[in-house]
């Protein structure tokens, strides 16, 4: 995990000004939903801590409590009544994660491709 924190950042392609904020929000929402799908119920702080290393290399704004609350208001997350609340992905949240994955993949894939070609130039050819 520490290696991710020290890794260079991936520069996401520059979408149009109108769509940039939406794509960034969708990507961070996808990371939140997928993390909760994989880990199960987590507190808000645990979610934010776990996706933080993934957000930094992508150079998108970090997840926040308002995002968790928005995902809950949209029906994509359910929160327990205990304090602190533990968040879980709902069936609607799983469907939303699939939709977001399809929408965000071209953006992330382009960034990874561009990044890997930059890294490949650092190493000897034919090695």
LINSULFEN-V475108 format. One record per helix or strand of 3 or more residues. SS is the DSSP state (helix for helix, strand for strand). FROM is the first residue (numbers start at 0). TO is the last residue. If there is no record, write none. Layout:
BEGIN
SS/FROM/TO  SS/FROM/TO
END
This chain:
BEGIN
helix/1/5  helix/16/38  helix/43/57  helix/64/72  strand/76/78  strand/85/88  helix/90/119
END
